[in-house]
């Protein structure tokens, strides 16, 4: 994420169109899980593999990622 210039939870929230950093803080501090639309935005904007994002298993990058 640093290569996209994202250095804070608020930067990430803004980049994902979320407005508030509170949900992101919850992911990292309380083990909360992002909702489906947020996962889709992560996959689209960062080129990550959705399976890896949800489970931590498999390649980080989606096979067809353009990054």
Backbone torsions as a table, in degrees:
resi	resn	phi	psi	omega
1	UNK	NA	-27.1	-179.6
2	UNK	-61.5	-33.3	-179.9
3	UNK	-66.8	-21.0	174.5
4	UNK	-86.5	-0.3	-179.9
5	UNK	84.3	18.0	-178.5
6	UNK	-95.8	114.6	-176.5
7	UNK	-120.8	-4.9	-179.9
8	UNK	-138.8	165.4	175.4
9	UNK	-59.8	-37.9	179.8
10	UNK	-66.0	-39.7	176.1
11	UNK	-58.7	-46.0	-179.7
12	UNK	-64.1	-43.8	178.7
13	UNK	-59.2	-43.5	179.4
14	UNK	-65.1	-45.5	-179.8
15	UNK	-59.6	-36.3	-179.8
16	UNK	-88.3	1.3	178.4
17	UNK	73.2	30.4	-174.7
18	UNK	-96.6	-23.0	179.9
19	UNK	83.2	-56.7	-176.0
20	UNK	-107.8	144.6	176.9
21	UNK	-84.4	-7.6	-175.5
22	UNK	-55.8	-46.8	178.9
23	UNK	-61.5	-38.6	-179.4
24	UNK	-65.8	-42.6	175.8
25	UNK	-56.9	-40.8	178.4
26	UNK	-63.6	-34.1	178.6
27	UNK	-62.8	-42.0	-174.1
28	UNK	-86.4	-28.4	-175.1
29	UNK	-106.0	-23.3	-175.8
30	UNK	-121.1	0.7	179.9
31	UNK	72.3	19.0	177.6
32	UNK	-64.6	154.4	-179.0
33	UNK	-110.0	131.6	178.5
34	UNK	-61.9	152.3	176.7
35	UNK	-74.7	169.5	-174.9
36	UNK	-58.3	-42.0	-178.2
37	UNK	-66.8	-32.5	177.4
38	UNK	-70.5	-38.8	177.3
39	UNK	-62.2	-42.1	177.9
40	UNK	-61.0	-43.0	178.5
41	UNK	-62.5	-41.4	176.4
42	UNK	-57.8	-48.9	-178.4
43	UNK	-60.2	-46.2	-177.7
44	UNK	-69.0	-42.3	-173.4
45	UNK	-84.4	-29.4	-177.4
46	UNK	-109.3	-8.9	179.5
47	UNK	69.8	25.2	179.9
48	UNK	-85.9	159.1	177.5
49	UNK	-78.8	121.8	-178.0
50	UNK	-59.1	-38.0	179.0
51	UNK	-62.5	-44.4	177.5
52	UNK	-62.6	-42.5	-178.4
53	UNK	-59.9	-38.3	-178.6
54	UNK	-83.4	-31.3	-171.9
55	UNK	-120.2	-20.4	-174.5
56	UNK	79.6	9.6	-177.9
57	UNK	-110.8	139.1	176.9
58	UNK	96.4	-175.2	-179.2
59	UNK	-70.0	145.1	180.0
60	UNK	-67.9	-44.9	-178.7
61	UNK	-83.3	141.8	174.4
62	UNK	-65.8	144.9	-177.5
63	UNK	-55.7	-31.9	-177.6
64	UNK	-102.5	16.0	-179.1
65	UNK	-62.5	140.4	-178.4
66	UNK	-94.1	5.4	-177.2
67	UNK	-89.9	NA	NA
